[in-house]
């Protein structure tokens, strides 16, 4: 019998159970579960080594952290065109496993070096590596998803797949917190490297089992041109709608990095033992991930459906205004850590999904070019600018940190105002597209 004429079997038990949570077709079950597991491994592996990076940051001086953020920004500026050069010449199916293999190699190098010499001079290099690494591995995963799922499938399956990442974001810091006293912080890198080897292998397998309903699936291996990848900056500058999104992301990182730097400084001064610091950061990540899951499941969809994109995007700047005022009155480690947890939950569960909705009003070409530029260069540019601005205010001008926090509130107010206009901008952009 011809395979095309074979009778369609009854739904499997797995399909029946999965259908209770997500609108998945029988032919998509294997790929959807594989995508869920792959994203769980990607974020789980990253969150396994994130506390190590945070501990290195806590041991550094303010000048070192400022320099590291600048180096991260410069590394990102260099990495984007190099990445463009690679994908313009390599079949797309080989890009993700190849880049993951490159990062695994670097991770093994740092594992061996940190075991031999402790953090030492390599601490800054590892901080830069971890900061570039986390953006690229997540971005590459979603590029893979856009390659193997069409728009209709994405609307049905992306929520479920994103939950896989959140699962990894819970398990990663939980594992780090438990393993660090047993294996030591350096060996967390070795475990993470093994996890990413599995994730790379799964990414290759996913291309083979995913069934894309769109007819253009045959063109998946056509590499984009270098010009396609480098024109994102031009698109953002020329388009006021995209420039608004870029401004939102820039201010978000400018102000959130202030709290990050303060948490690192206070942790270094308050917690003497390196292992205890790794556990402290892992516990903060675990709390953040659990709260993010709860907000994603019970609030995020309702906020955007009932109140709109502006409401979801405004939560983060509103929390930042409150956090700056609280910090100015009470600059203590656990207070700053609590503010950071609240900000990160708002960012992951509300702010990030809201900005992704804004991209649905631009064409696919702009999404690929401009979103990649905003999510990498603009994102890390906010980090670098934050370190320079806040260190300049405290050192060059001699302002106390409480005064710097209070002076930042008007900037957060501007950010809040920008957020409040997102619904109007989205509506106008959609209407323009219809015309």
BALO-439933 format. One record per residue (C-alpha): x, y, z. Coordinates in nm, 4 decimals. Last residue first. Layout:
// BALO-439933
+----------+----------+----------+
|        u |        v |        w |
+----------+----------+----------+
|        X |        Y |        Z |
...
+----------+----------+----------+
// end
This chain:
// BALO-439933
+----------+----------+----------+
|        u |        v |        w |
+----------+----------+----------+
|  -0.3853 |   5.0324 |   0.3780 |
|  -0.3966 |   4.7205 |   0.5953 |
|  -0.0322 |   4.7694 |   0.6941 |
|  -0.0967 |   5.1287 |   0.7957 |
|  -0.3858 |   5.0132 |   1.0123 |
|  -0.1552 |   4.7608 |   1.1780 |
|   0.1040 |   5.0311 |   1.2432 |
|  -0.1553 |   5.2709 |   1.3846 |
|  -0.2936 |   5.0030 |   1.6200 |
|   0.0573 |   4.9086 |   1.7348 |
|   0.1496 |   5.2714 |   1.8003 |
|  -0.1709 |   5.3317 |   1.9974 |
|  -0.1160 |   5.0162 |   2.2027 |
|   0.2492 |   5.1066 |   2.2649 |
|   0.1845 |   5.4576 |   2.3960 |
|   0.1813 |   5.3681 |   2.7684 |
|   0.5224 |   5.2048 |   2.7332 |
|   0.6831 |   5.5306 |   2.6198 |
|   0.5354 |   5.7052 |   2.9256 |
|   0.6822 |   5.4378 |   3.1550 |
|   1.0259 |   5.4835 |   2.9954 |
|   0.9995 |   5.8584 |   3.0498 |
|   0.9143 |   5.7888 |   3.4150 |
|   1.2125 |   5.5538 |   3.4392 |
|   1.4320 |   5.8391 |   3.3181 |
|   1.2648 |   6.0684 |   3.5751 |
|   1.3468 |   5.8083 |   3.8473 |
|   1.7175 |   5.7947 |   3.7627 |
|   1.8015 |   6.1043 |   3.9707 |
|   1.6607 |   5.9263 |   4.2759 |
|   1.8873 |   5.6257 |   4.2165 |
|   2.1915 |   5.8484 |   4.1592 |
|   2.1145 |   6.0320 |   4.4854 |
|   2.1026 |   5.7003 |   4.6732 |
|   2.4314 |   5.5979 |   4.5095 |
|   2.6095 |   5.9021 |   4.6483 |
|   2.7222 |   6.1572 |   4.3872 |
|   3.0964 |   6.2209 |   4.3572 |
|   3.0773 |   6.3697 |   4.0069 |
|   3.3576 |   6.1655 |   3.8516 |
|   3.3129 |   5.8646 |   4.0792 |
|   2.9406 |   5.8216 |   4.1458 |
|   2.8033 |   5.9803 |   3.8304 |
|   3.0705 |   5.8287 |   3.6084 |
|   3.0182 |   5.4832 |   3.7573 |
|   2.6466 |   5.5197 |   3.6878 |
|   2.6877 |   5.6380 |   3.3298 |
|   2.9674 |   5.4029 |   3.2203 |
|   2.8108 |   5.0904 |   3.3730 |
|   2.4692 |   5.1760 |   3.2325 |
|   2.6001 |   5.2496 |   2.8839 |
|   2.7599 |   4.9049 |   2.8620 |
|   2.4428 |   4.7266 |   2.9739 |
|   2.2215 |   4.9350 |   2.7447 |
|   2.4527 |   4.8545 |   2.4532 |
|   2.4071 |   4.4859 |   2.5379 |
|   2.0379 |   4.5051 |   2.4494 |
|   2.0873 |   4.7456 |   2.1592 |
|   2.3483 |   4.5152 |   1.9995 |
|   2.1751 |   4.1809 |   2.0622 |
|   1.7953 |   4.1880 |   2.0822 |
|   1.7689 |   4.5153 |   1.8898 |
|   1.9868 |   4.3946 |   1.5998 |
|   1.8121 |   4.0552 |   1.5805 |
|   1.4729 |   4.2268 |   1.5911 |
|   1.5700 |   4.4632 |   1.3094 |
|   1.6823 |   4.2118 |   1.0494 |
|   1.4582 |   3.9080 |   1.0998 |
|   1.1522 |   4.1085 |   1.2007 |
|   1.2051 |   4.3573 |   0.9194 |
|   1.2034 |   4.0808 |   0.6583 |
|   0.9013 |   3.9147 |   0.8196 |
|   0.6905 |   4.2285 |   0.7910 |
|   0.6145 |   4.4507 |   1.0873 |
|   0.2986 |   4.4452 |   1.3019 |
|   0.3890 |   4.1110 |   1.4645 |
|   0.6994 |   4.2786 |   1.6090 |
|   0.4866 |   4.4626 |   1.8667 |
|   0.3704 |   4.1273 |   2.0046 |
|   0.7350 |   4.0396 |   2.0783 |
|   0.7581 |   4.3622 |   2.2812 |
|   0.4652 |   4.2503 |   2.4972 |
|   0.6078 |   3.8986 |   2.5412 |
|   0.9344 |   4.0513 |   2.6717 |
|   0.7643 |   4.2946 |   2.9113 |
|   0.5166 |   4.0541 |   3.0695 |
|   0.6574 |   3.7196 |   3.1901 |
|   1.0312 |   3.7617 |   3.1386 |
|   1.0554 |   4.1345 |   3.2167 |
|   0.8049 |   4.1367 |   3.5033 |
|   0.9760 |   3.8356 |   3.6607 |
|   1.3137 |   4.0013 |   3.6079 |
|   1.2008 |   4.3234 |   3.7726 |
|   1.0488 |   4.1504 |   4.0766 |
|   1.3605 |   3.9352 |   4.1252 |
|   1.5843 |   4.2411 |   4.0868 |
|   1.3867 |   4.4356 |   4.3466 |
|   1.4134 |   4.1397 |   4.5864 |
|   1.7908 |   4.1221 |   4.5311 |
|   1.8228 |   4.4971 |   4.5958 |
|   1.6342 |   4.4573 |   4.9244 |
|   1.8383 |   4.1489 |   5.0129 |
|   2.1634 |   4.3371 |   4.9588 |
|   2.0761 |   4.6623 |   5.1414 |
|   2.0357 |   5.0155 |   5.0020 |
|   1.7196 |   5.1182 |   5.1993 |
|   1.5896 |   5.4692 |   5.1265 |
|   1.7412 |   5.5159 |   4.7803 |
|   1.6708 |   5.1470 |   4.7107 |
|   1.2999 |   5.1927 |   4.7811 |
|   1.2750 |   5.4911 |   4.5447 |
|   1.4642 |   5.3100 |   4.2700 |
|   1.2444 |   5.0034 |   4.3156 |
|   0.9206 |   5.1999 |   4.2870 |
|   1.0301 |   5.3612 |   3.9598 |
|   1.1580 |   5.0215 |   3.8429 |
|   0.8280 |   4.8527 |   3.9249 |
|   0.6468 |   5.1084 |   3.7078 |
|   0.9046 |   5.0554 |   3.4301 |
|   0.8403 |   4.6772 |   3.4381 |
|   0.4596 |   4.6920 |   3.4616 |
|   0.4278 |   4.9295 |   3.1666 |
|   0.4889 |   4.6668 |   2.8957 |
|   0.1931 |   4.4563 |   3.0099 |
|  -0.0355 |   4.7596 |   3.0333 |
|   0.0770 |   4.8918 |   2.6965 |
|   0.0154 |   4.5557 |   2.5284 |
|  -0.3514 |   4.5530 |   2.6179 |
|  -0.5709 |   4.5470 |   2.9289 |
|  -0.7922 |   4.2422 |   2.8734 |
|  -0.5899 |   4.0261 |   2.6354 |
|  -0.2454 |   4.1489 |   2.7412 |
|  -0.3182 |   4.1225 |   3.1141 |
|  -0.5086 |   3.7949 |   3.0755 |
|  -0.2268 |   3.6284 |   2.8841 |
|   0.0346 |   3.7336 |   3.1372 |
|  -0.1621 |   3.6602 |   3.4546 |
|  -0.2164 |   3.2943 |   3.5461 |
|   0.0297 |   3.0879 |   3.3448 |
|   0.3006 |   3.3433 |   3.2715 |
|   0.2762 |   3.4943 |   3.6212 |
|   0.3099 |   3.1524 |   3.7858 |
|   0.5950 |   3.0474 |   3.5589 |
|   0.7783 |   3.3751 |   3.6222 |
|   0.7410 |   3.3275 |   3.9986 |
|   0.9120 |   2.9890 |   3.9720 |
|   1.1879 |   3.1256 |   3.7475 |
|   1.2624 |   3.4253 |   3.9697 |
|   1.2763 |   3.2137 |   4.2856 |
|   1.5189 |   2.9735 |   4.1135 |
|   1.7364 |   3.2576 |   3.9845 |
|   1.7552 |   3.4126 |   4.3327 |
|   1.8467 |   3.0701 |   4.4785 |
|   2.1211 |   3.0267 |   4.2180 |
|   2.2595 |   3.3726 |   4.3040 |
|   2.2763 |   3.2878 |   4.6758 |
|   2.4171 |   2.9407 |   4.6049 |
|   2.6995 |   3.0886 |   4.3964 |
|   2.7622 |   3.3397 |   4.6765 |
|   2.7800 |   3.0602 |   4.9344 |
|   3.0348 |   2.8804 |   4.7174 |
|   3.2471 |   3.1965 |   4.6985 |
|   3.2480 |   3.2517 |   5.0772 |
|   3.2611 |   3.6159 |   5.1932 |
|   2.8962 |   3.7150 |   5.1456 |
|   2.8324 |   4.0815 |   5.2337 |
|   3.0910 |   4.2795 |   5.0334 |
|   3.0797 |   4.0662 |   4.7205 |
|   2.7018 |   4.0385 |   4.7444 |
|   2.6745 |   4.4172 |   4.7819 |
|   2.8821 |   4.4836 |   4.4704 |
|   2.7052 |   4.2234 |   4.2575 |
|   2.3609 |   4.3399 |   4.3728 |
|   2.4602 |   4.6997 |   4.2989 |
|   2.5779 |   4.6133 |   3.9485 |
|   2.2563 |   4.4235 |   3.8766 |
|   2.0449 |   4.7071 |   4.0159 |
|   2.2103 |   4.9579 |   3.7826 |
|   2.1899 |   4.6989 |   3.5033 |
|   1.8100 |   4.7141 |   3.5300 |
|   1.8204 |   5.0876 |   3.4591 |
|   2.0209 |   5.0890 |   3.1344 |
|   1.8772 |   4.7533 |   3.0317 |
|   1.5188 |   4.8775 |   3.0307 |
|   1.6261 |   5.2134 |   2.8861 |
|   1.7785 |   5.0401 |   2.5808 |
|   1.4898 |   4.7944 |   2.5349 |
|   1.2290 |   5.0737 |   2.5343 |
|   1.4395 |   5.2870 |   2.3015 |
|   1.4748 |   4.9937 |   2.0588 |
|   1.0963 |   4.9436 |   2.0591 |
|   1.0415 |   5.3130 |   1.9826 |
|   1.3075 |   5.2986 |   1.7083 |
|   1.1142 |   5.0102 |   1.5525 |
|   0.8040 |   5.2308 |   1.5249 |
|   1.0085 |   5.5363 |   1.4209 |
|   1.1577 |   5.3426 |   1.1258 |
|   1.4776 |   5.4840 |   0.9737 |
|   1.7104 |   5.4170 |   1.2685 |
|   1.5741 |   5.0672 |   1.3279 |
|   1.5939 |   4.9647 |   0.9619 |
|   1.9514 |   5.0903 |   0.9300 |
|   2.0579 |   4.8925 |   1.2354 |
|   1.8936 |   4.5773 |   1.0997 |
|   2.0824 |   4.6011 |   0.7692 |
|   2.3657 |   4.3760 |   0.8800 |
|   2.1812 |   4.0427 |   0.8655 |
|   2.0304 |   4.0865 |   0.5211 |
|   2.3568 |   4.2273 |   0.3824 |
|   2.5338 |   3.9069 |   0.4868 |
|   2.2892 |   3.7060 |   0.2800 |
|   2.0454 |   3.4564 |   0.4274 |
|   2.1313 |   3.0882 |   0.3831 |
|   1.8954 |   2.8654 |   0.1817 |
|   1.8526 |   2.5543 |   0.3946 |
|   1.4880 |   2.6142 |   0.4743 |
|   1.3908 |   2.6571 |   0.1087 |
|   1.2014 |   2.3289 |   0.0858 |
|   0.9749 |   2.4480 |   0.3663 |
|   0.8203 |   2.7063 |   0.1297 |
|   0.4987 |   2.5063 |   0.1028 |
|   0.3982 |   2.5815 |   0.4656 |
|   0.2816 |   2.2789 |   0.6643 |
|   0.6143 |   2.2202 |   0.8368 |
|   0.6577 |   1.8685 |   0.9667 |
|   0.9400 |   1.8469 |   1.2196 |
|   1.1133 |   1.5066 |   1.2364 |
|   1.4284 |   1.5780 |   1.0364 |
|   1.4848 |   1.9346 |   1.1473 |
|   1.4354 |   1.8204 |   1.5065 |
|   1.7193 |   1.5660 |   1.4866 |
|   1.9771 |   1.8359 |   1.4153 |
|   1.8450 |   2.0460 |   1.7030 |
|   1.8461 |   1.7387 |   1.9288 |
|   2.2181 |   1.6889 |   1.8684 |
|   2.2864 |   2.0525 |   1.9565 |
|   2.0791 |   2.0217 |   2.2763 |
|   2.2686 |   1.7039 |   2.3752 |
|   2.6032 |   1.8807 |   2.3284 |
|   2.4564 |   2.1732 |   2.5208 |
|   2.3880 |   1.9525 |   2.8233 |
|   2.7424 |   1.8146 |   2.8133 |
|   2.8804 |   2.1683 |   2.8202 |
|   2.6516 |   2.2538 |   3.1151 |
|   2.7933 |   1.9599 |   3.3143 |
|   3.1490 |   2.0752 |   3.2399 |
|   3.0650 |   2.4339 |   3.3356 |
|   2.9151 |   2.3182 |   3.6676 |
|   3.2554 |   2.1590 |   3.7272 |
|   3.4046 |   2.5035 |   3.7947 |
|   3.1533 |   2.5796 |   4.0716 |
|   3.2460 |   2.2809 |   4.2865 |
|   3.1234 |   1.9209 |   4.2482 |
|   2.9321 |   1.8610 |   4.5715 |
|   2.8869 |   2.2130 |   4.7115 |
|   2.7895 |   2.3435 |   4.3665 |
|   2.5522 |   2.0576 |   4.2910 |
|   2.2439 |   2.1538 |   4.4924 |
|   2.2259 |   2.5225 |   4.4076 |
|   2.3286 |   2.4579 |   4.0482 |
|   2.0582 |   2.1938 |   4.0085 |
|   1.7870 |   2.4305 |   4.1337 |
|   1.9399 |   2.7079 |   3.9208 |
|   1.8982 |   2.4914 |   3.6084 |
|   1.5685 |   2.3208 |   3.6979 |
|   1.3621 |   2.6406 |   3.7080 |
|   1.5060 |   2.8051 |   3.3940 |
|   1.4835 |   2.4667 |   3.2223 |
|   1.1111 |   2.4533 |   3.2941 |
|   1.0808 |   2.8116 |   3.1701 |
|   1.2453 |   2.7058 |   2.8459 |
|   1.0009 |   2.4174 |   2.8079 |
|   0.7161 |   2.6605 |   2.8755 |
|   0.8350 |   2.8503 |   2.5685 |
|   0.7633 |   2.5361 |   2.3635 |
|   0.4047 |   2.5212 |   2.4931 |
|   0.3458 |   2.8886 |   2.4179 |
|   0.5092 |   2.8486 |   2.0773 |
|   0.2807 |   2.5642 |   1.9685 |
|  -0.0501 |   2.7071 |   1.8465 |
|   0.0601 |   3.0448 |   1.7138 |
|   0.3807 |   2.8887 |   1.5832 |
|   0.1878 |   2.6257 |   1.3846 |
|  -0.0055 |   2.8932 |   1.2002 |
|   0.3089 |   3.0967 |   1.1334 |
|   0.5140 |   2.8066 |   0.9979 |
|   0.7304 |   2.5812 |   1.2113 |
|   1.0735 |   2.4351 |   1.1226 |
|   1.2669 |   2.7497 |   1.0355 |
|   1.0954 |   2.9768 |   1.2875 |
|   1.1841 |   2.7234 |   1.5598 |
|   1.5466 |   2.7152 |   1.4499 |
|   1.5607 |   3.0952 |   1.4658 |
|   1.4108 |   3.0629 |   1.8144 |
|   1.6969 |   2.8357 |   1.9230 |
|   1.9539 |   3.0652 |   1.7662 |
|   1.8266 |   3.3614 |   1.9691 |
|   1.8450 |   3.1590 |   2.2907 |
|   2.2012 |   3.0407 |   2.2230 |
|   2.3145 |   3.3845 |   2.1063 |
|   2.1886 |   3.5878 |   2.3988 |
|   2.3287 |   3.3538 |   2.6649 |
|   2.6710 |   3.3243 |   2.5005 |
|   2.7438 |   3.6950 |   2.4844 |
|   2.7026 |   3.7432 |   2.8612 |
|   2.8684 |   3.4124 |   2.9495 |
|   3.1733 |   3.4861 |   2.7307 |
|   3.2153 |   3.8369 |   2.8722 |
|   3.1984 |   3.7043 |   3.2296 |
|   3.4378 |   3.4234 |   3.1355 |
|   3.6911 |   3.6714 |   3.0020 |
|   3.6569 |   3.8840 |   3.3150 |
|   3.7236 |   3.5867 |   3.5406 |
|   4.0161 |   3.4679 |   3.3288 |
|   4.2642 |   3.6903 |   3.5099 |
|   4.2096 |   3.5006 |   3.8334 |
|   3.8950 |   3.2857 |   3.8456 |
|   4.0682 |   2.9754 |   3.9780 |
|   4.3953 |   2.8798 |   3.8097 |
|   4.3786 |   2.5139 |   3.7086 |
|   4.0080 |   2.4464 |   3.7558 |
|   3.9257 |   2.7840 |   3.6018 |
|   4.1372 |   2.7026 |   3.2946 |
|   3.9915 |   2.3534 |   3.2398 |
|   3.6314 |   2.4732 |   3.2721 |
|   3.7077 |   2.7855 |   3.0698 |
|   3.8374 |   2.5724 |   2.7827 |
|   3.5423 |   2.3336 |   2.8126 |
|   3.3052 |   2.6299 |   2.7867 |
|   3.4901 |   2.7599 |   2.4822 |
|   3.4514 |   2.4230 |   2.3102 |
|   3.0840 |   2.4091 |   2.4068 |
|   3.0403 |   2.7568 |   2.2562 |
|   3.1876 |   2.6399 |   1.9251 |
|   2.9726 |   2.3253 |   1.9313 |
|   2.6637 |   2.5425 |   1.9875 |
|   2.7649 |   2.7561 |   1.6886 |
|   2.8022 |   2.4463 |   1.4688 |
|   2.4829 |   2.2823 |   1.5958 |
|   2.2922 |   2.6041 |   1.5191 |
|   2.4482 |   2.6804 |   1.1801 |
|   2.4468 |   2.3337 |   1.0208 |
|   2.0804 |   2.3280 |   0.9142 |
|   2.1220 |   2.6779 |   0.7733 |
|   2.3754 |   2.5664 |   0.5150 |
|   2.6959 |   2.7669 |   0.5707 |
|   2.8130 |   3.0678 |   0.3707 |
|   2.5781 |   3.3535 |   0.4601 |
|   2.5311 |   3.1966 |   0.8036 |
|   2.9012 |   3.2375 |   0.8804 |
|   2.9399 |   3.5958 |   0.7550 |
|   2.6303 |   3.6993 |   0.9473 |
|   2.7679 |   3.5419 |   1.2646 |
|   3.0890 |   3.7364 |   1.2101 |
|   2.8802 |   4.0502 |   1.1519 |
|   2.6918 |   3.9979 |   1.4815 |
|   2.9933 |   3.8810 |   1.6843 |
|   3.1960 |   4.2010 |   1.6517 |
|   2.9233 |   4.4284 |   1.7866 |
|   2.8484 |   4.1655 |   2.0514 |
|   3.2130 |   4.1559 |   2.1563 |
|   3.2132 |   4.5356 |   2.1784 |
|   2.9047 |   4.5284 |   2.4029 |
|   3.0531 |   4.2532 |   2.6198 |
|   3.3799 |   4.4475 |   2.6398 |
|   3.1928 |   4.7546 |   2.7650 |
|   3.0145 |   4.5403 |   3.0216 |
|   3.3490 |   4.3986 |   3.1316 |
|   3.5055 |   4.7440 |   3.1684 |
|   3.2197 |   4.8600 |   3.3933 |
|   3.2488 |   4.5411 |   3.5987 |
|   3.6237 |   4.5943 |   3.6378 |
|   3.5768 |   4.9548 |   3.7475 |
|   3.3177 |   4.8498 |   4.0064 |
|   3.5584 |   4.5909 |   4.1484 |
|   3.5207 |   4.2179 |   4.0866 |
|   3.4286 |   3.9404 |   4.3318 |
|   3.0554 |   3.9906 |   4.2773 |
|   3.1001 |   3.9678 |   3.8989 |
|   3.2783 |   3.6341 |   3.9353 |
|   2.9900 |   3.5136 |   4.1540 |
|   2.7379 |   3.6259 |   3.8930 |
|   2.9210 |   3.4326 |   3.6204 |
|   2.9205 |   3.1179 |   3.8355 |
|   2.5497 |   3.1736 |   3.9140 |
|   2.4821 |   3.1793 |   3.5346 |
|   2.6488 |   2.8419 |   3.4762 |
|   2.3489 |   2.6174 |   3.5496 |
|   2.1115 |   2.8849 |   3.4239 |
|   2.2643 |   2.8466 |   3.0767 |
|   2.2344 |   2.4687 |   3.0759 |
|   1.8731 |   2.4815 |   3.1936 |
|   1.7959 |   2.7466 |   2.9319 |
|   1.9231 |   2.5316 |   2.6442 |
|   1.8125 |   2.1985 |   2.7959 |
|   1.4555 |   2.3200 |   2.8487 |
|   1.4602 |   2.4607 |   2.4953 |
|   1.5564 |   2.1167 |   2.3606 |
|   1.2959 |   1.9381 |   2.5727 |
|   1.0087 |   2.1575 |   2.4512 |
|   1.1309 |   2.1387 |   2.0902 |
|   1.1432 |   1.7581 |   2.1104 |
|   0.7931 |   1.7501 |   2.2589 |
|   0.6664 |   1.9692 |   1.9746 |
|   0.8551 |   1.7674 |   1.7124 |
|   0.7156 |   1.4346 |   1.8379 |
|   0.3598 |   1.5655 |   1.8714 |
|   0.3396 |   1.7467 |   1.5372 |
|   0.1872 |   1.4683 |   1.3255 |
|  -0.0881 |   1.4191 |   1.5850 |
|  -0.1808 |   1.7862 |   1.5707 |
|  -0.1172 |   2.0098 |   1.8713 |
|  -0.3595 |   2.2529 |   2.0326 |
|  -0.1885 |   2.2599 |   2.3731 |
|  -0.2635 |   2.1540 |   2.7313 |
|  -0.5331 |   1.8880 |   2.7051 |
|  -0.4049 |   1.7993 |   2.3614 |
|  -0.0867 |   1.6710 |   2.5231 |
|  -0.2757 |   1.3965 |   2.7055 |
|  -0.4528 |   1.2777 |   2.3918 |
|  -0.1335 |   1.2975 |   2.1899 |
|   0.0589 |   1.0953 |   2.4473 |
|  -0.2185 |   0.8340 |   2.4553 |
|  -0.1917 |   0.8008 |   2.0802 |
|  -0.4630 |   0.9295 |   1.8532 |
|  -0.6030 |   0.6663 |   1.6245 |
|  -0.4029 |   0.5716 |   1.3202 |
|  -0.4459 |   0.7498 |   0.9858 |
|  -0.5077 |   0.4879 |   0.7185 |
|  -0.2288 |   0.4405 |   0.4635 |
|  -0.2992 |   0.6003 |   0.1282 |
|   0.0009 |   0.8337 |   0.1319 |
|   0.2213 |   0.5389 |   0.2335 |
|   0.1225 |   0.3524 |  -0.0792 |
|   0.0000 |   0.0000 |   0.0000 |
+----------+----------+----------+
// end
